[in-house]
Amino acid sequence: MKTYLLLTLTAWSFTFAACSQNQKSTSTNMNNTTMNKSDDEWKKQLTPEQFNVLRLKGTERPFTGKFEDHWDSGTYVCAACGNELFNSSAKFDAGCGWPSFYEALDKTKVIEKQDFAHGMVRTEIVCAKCGGHLGHVFDDGPKPTGMRYCINSVSLDFKSKKDSSSIKK
């Protein structure tokens, strides 16, 4: 009986370790699906805060981001790769502390993924071009879509409608 229990526990621990390792490598591969850059290359391009959010799936503190209370006309783009993500006309004040949009510029610009981190079930949003973590989407937004794309400011840059220039990182 003790041998059976020992074998079962050993098999379970190998299975758990294999699943954990597979999940870790899948996460790394997801971040480099269309832009194959190493962490060192991303660290050279991004600020430490951008790297933490875009590459390591961190989040910025609420009400601290440069775009939380930004209402100019234009297009919000991925800070890592410049992929156009959200039109300013879809931005609204959700009162949550992060820039919120009721729809993406184009559904092909973002990828939705299940996120089970922190004991919650959420839908993560990543940039379809570089795989960078942008934030999460919730179904408590305004009409016409009822969606709230809650995005980290540090994941974004902005191209003004007036002059099509980008705000520097």
N, C-alpha and C positions, 0 to 999 in steps of 0.2 A: 504494500500500500504506500509506504514512504517513497519507494522508487518511482511508482506511478505518479505521485504528487510532484516529486522532484522533476521528472521528465516533462510533465505538463507545464510546470512553472518555467522551466528552461525554454520550452518551445514557445510559450506565450511571450517571454521576454525577448526572444529573437524576432518574433513576429512584430512586436511593438517597436523594437529598434529599427527594423526594416521599414515599417510604415512611417516612422518619424523621419528617417533619412530620406525616403522617397518624397515625403511632403516637403522637406527642406529643399531638395533639388528641383522639385516642380516649381516652387515659389521663385527660385533663382531663374529658372528657365522662362517663367512667365514674364519676368521683368525685362528680358532681352529677346522677346519673340521677333520683333521687327528691326530693332536697333541693337546689334550685338556689340555692346560695350562692357568692359570690365568695370568692377567697382572703382578701381583706381582712376579710370577714364572719367567716370561720372563724378568722382570727388574733385577732379581738376575743373570740371565744367560747372558744378553746382556749389552753392554755399553749403556749409554744414547743415543748416536748417532744411534747405531744399533736399539735400541728400537723405536726411532722416525721414522726411515725409514722402518724397517721391520714390525712393529706392527701398527704404526700410519700413514703409507703411506706418510712419508716425503720424502725429497730428499736432497742429499748432493750437495754442491756447485760444479759447473763444474771445471774440471782441478785440483781438490784437492784430489781425491781418490787414494788409494795406488795401484790400478790395472789399472788406466787409461793409464799408459805408462809402462805396465808390459808385457813382451814378452817371458817368460819362457814356456817350454813345460810341459803340465800337464792338470789337470782338475779343473775347477772352481766349487765350491760347495756352498750350502746355508750356510751362517754364523750362522744361527739359529739352523739348524738341520743336516747339513752335506750331504743333498741330492745332488747328482752329477747333475750339471745343464748344463755346457758348456765345450766343449773341446777347448783347447788353439788354435788348428788348425782352428777353426771357428772365431777367434778373428781378428778384423781389425781396422784400425785407421779411425774412422768416422769424426774426428776433432770436435766432439761435446762436449768433456770434460768428458765423461763417457766411461767406457769399453763397447765396442760394439761387437756383435757376429752376424753372418749371419744365424745361426741356433742353436737350443737347442740340447743338447746331445741326447735327446730322447723326442718326443712330449708329453710323459706321465709325464715328470719331471716338466713341467710348465703348469699353467692354464692361459688362456687368458680371460680377463673380460673387458666389456665396462666400460670406465671411463669418466664421464661427469664433473669432477672437474675443477675448474678454467675457466669455460666458454668454454672449449674445448671438443671435442670428440676424445678420444684416446683409445688405447687398453693397458690395464694394464697387467703386467706379475706378477703372484704370484707363489711361490713354491708350488708344488702339495702335498708335504709331510706336511709342517707346516702352509701353508697359508701366509707366509711372503711376503710382498711387495718387489719386486726386481727392477722394473722399468717399461718401456713401450716398445712396439714393433711397428715399423713403416715400411712402404713398400718402403723405399728409400735406401735399402742396396745393396750390390754388388751381382754379380752372385756367386753361382748358384741359390740362393733362392730369391734374391731381398729384403730380410728382414734385418732390423736393430734392434736387441734386445739391447736397450740402458739401461744398468744396473748400479745401484749404487754400487760402490766398497765396501761400508760398508755392503752391503747385501751378500757379497761374502767372501769366504776363498779360498785357493789354495792348491791343492795337486800336488806337483812336480812329473813329470814323472821319474826323477832320483831316488828319495828316497821315494816317496809316503807319505812324511810327509806333515802336514798341517801348514800353517803359522798361528801363534797364533793371536788371536783377540787383 
